Amino acid sequence: MNLILDHSARGFNPYHTMIGLQKLSDLDNLWVDTSANCSPLATIAALRYLGPDRVMYGSDFYCSHIRGINFAVNDYFMWLDEDFFVSNNDTKTGQVCPTLIGLENLRAVKAAFWALGLKDKEIEKYFWQNAACLLDL
């Protein structure tokens, strides 16, 4: 059996992700998708402990189309969205329009790739080849 831990192993608080994935890193049947996770550190932990061959992209539609972000707060995590968003309002319109969580996720993934110095081939694995391998495509 292969097991996929979604949301970077529910790594909305990446400090827990670092501890948990380190303990699970020797399980060859364990995979992670990074869907809807907006923390570069959670993606870094997944890539560091599982390697670039067992971490993959996940879109997680409907969550990816919510406007907002998630982040660690102390020992927990928090979601901010259009209904609960803390910001200085745009002085022209008086409105705040957070970006899509799917885009925040890709921004976090890009930051993780940059921090780890991933090569193009490793990034291609993340977006397609790892899932194709897992599903025997």
Secondary structure, DSSP 4 states (H G I P E B T S, - for coil): --EEEHHHHHTTSHHHHHHHHHHHTT-TTEEEE-TT---HHHHHHHHHHH-TTSEE----TTGGGSBEEEEEETTEEEEEETTB---PPPTTTS---PPBHHHHHHHHHHHHHHHHT--HHHHHIIIIIHHHHHTT-
